[in-house]
Amino acid sequence: MARGWESKSVESQLEDAATAAERRGESLTAAQREARRKLEDLQLARRYTQQQMASTRSDTRRSALAQALAFLDQEIARLTP
């Protein structure tokens, strides 16, 4: 019985999320969802890289992280509408 209840709960949550997105006018295509996911991933990677840069003491590592930040900034700019 618990298994059935859980699956109905998950199904209900998915339906609620889809309905809320439709009410907000967010009927995104698969390509738009993929682009949004990729942009969020890049932003997360950028925040992580910044944290690493703030805590590193190595100049070589700092240089590599600066290059990574520059690349991430380019990719974010390319995906941002």
Residue pairs with C-beta under 8 A, 6 or more apart in sequence:
21 27
21 28
28 36
35 79
38 79
39 76
39 79
39 80
42 72
42 75
42 76
42 79
43 76
45 72
46 69
46 72
46 73
46 76
49 65
49 68
49 69
49 72
50 69
52 61
52 65
53 62
53 65
53 66
53 69
56 62
56 65
